[in-house]
């Protein structure tokens, strides 16, 4: 039988994904952090009833957030008004799953991009994540257009080589033309 992942490792590995997922649903950073912490607290209280499989644990965390939002929305009129002001909408299961995938993909991309050399990282972020043209990057960073193209290509290859295989199709559709 495999050892259960330590609480600290579990938290470090999943907290950012869970926070981002919550933020997508509520649009408020502090509330998202609270929801993420509540989900982890609930998991730690009920861990003996939950499979040790990491996918089951992540599923529990995401589902905890989903139901916490729905329950709070139903119980409290004040919170219901807040949801309306923050453009909250109830998500169907497909939206819910898509938000989980998107959250994990964005965190994974950022993790890999953070490992790139500083100049390559800057060019990759400007070009692929912020949508700048090669000419705009070249002008802003005082580099030749060929240098920008080369750095973007190198960054793309590194990200593609380090990316979790589950995200390769998603990555290819978004970044490779």
Secondary structure as GFF3:
##gff-version 3
##sequence-region A 1 177
A	DSSP	alpha_helix	7	26	.	.	.	ID=ss1
A	DSSP	alpha_helix	29	46	.	.	.	ID=ss2
A	DSSP	three_ten_helix	47	49	.	.	.	ID=ss3
A	DSSP	alpha_helix	54	75	.	.	.	ID=ss4
A	DSSP	alpha_helix	77	85	.	.	.	ID=ss5
A	DSSP	alpha_helix	93	114	.	.	.	ID=ss6
A	DSSP	alpha_helix	118	124	.	.	.	ID=ss7
A	DSSP	pi_helix	125	129	.	.	.	ID=ss8
A	DSSP	alpha_helix	134	141	.	.	.	ID=ss9
A	DSSP	alpha_helix	145	162	.	.	.	ID=ss10
A	DSSP	three_ten_helix	165	167	.	.	.	ID=ss11
A	DSSP	alpha_helix	168	175	.	.	.	ID=ss12
###
